[in-house]
Amino acid sequence: MQIRVGASVIANNGEVLGTVREVYPHFILVARDGDHNDLEIPTNSILSADAREVHTHVNRESATSVDDVETAHRLKEDQS
């Protein structure tokens, strides 16, 4: 299963959580609208993925929010 940056991330209830910002061995970083709203989704919660969508069995309430300092650091790196 290949997870692509920019793919939409879909929760188990059909809600779009955001788009894949970065892919790591144990989690994906999901970008949401706004500057400090990124989420970490464990890769073991991913049900399926294709070029356009990643489906996961978690929902927004069970996803881990990334703290503001970490998100701001990542955004600064993206702009360089």
N, C-alpha and C positions, 0 to 999 in steps of 0.2 A: 504494500500500500504506500503510495507516494503522496505526501502532503505538500501542497504548493502554496507559496507565499501569495497572498491576494485572494485565496479561495474563501468563500463564505463559510462561516461556522454555524451550524444549525443545532439547536438544543433538542432534547428529547420531546419537547412539547411543540416543536416547529418554529420556535422563536429564533430569529437570526441574532446570534450573539455578537457578531462583528466579522472581521476578516483576519486571516492568518497574517501576522506581522513577521514572526520568526518561528523557526522549527528547531527544537532541541531533542536530544534522545529521550527525555522523560516527560516533556511537556511542550505544548505550543503556546506561543504568546499571541493573544487575540486582541487586535486593535478595535476599539469602540469609538463612537463619536465623542468628541471632546478631547482635551489634552491629557487628562489623568484618569482614564477609565479602562486601561488594559486589564485583561484577564489571563490567568494561567489555566490551561486545560490539560490534565494529565493525558499522555498518549494512550495509556491503558483504558481510557474511557471512550476512545474513538471507535465507532462502530463501522464506518466506511468512509472512504475518501476518493474523490476523483479530481479532475483538473479544476472544477468549478466549486465543489462543495465538500465540506467535512461534516459528517454527522456524528454526534456524540450522545452518550446516554445521560449526560449531566444537563442541568438547566442553569439559568442565571444565578439563582440563589445558592447553588452548590459549587459554583465556580469560584476560584480564588482570585480576589482582586489584587493587582500589583500596587504596591504603595506609591505615593506621589513622587517620592525622591527617585525611585528606580525608573518610573515611567518618564520623568523629566530628563533623566540621564540618557535613556534610550532615544527620546525625541531629539535631543541635542546631537547625538551621534548620527541620526538619520539625516539631519540638516547639513552635516559636514561633507 
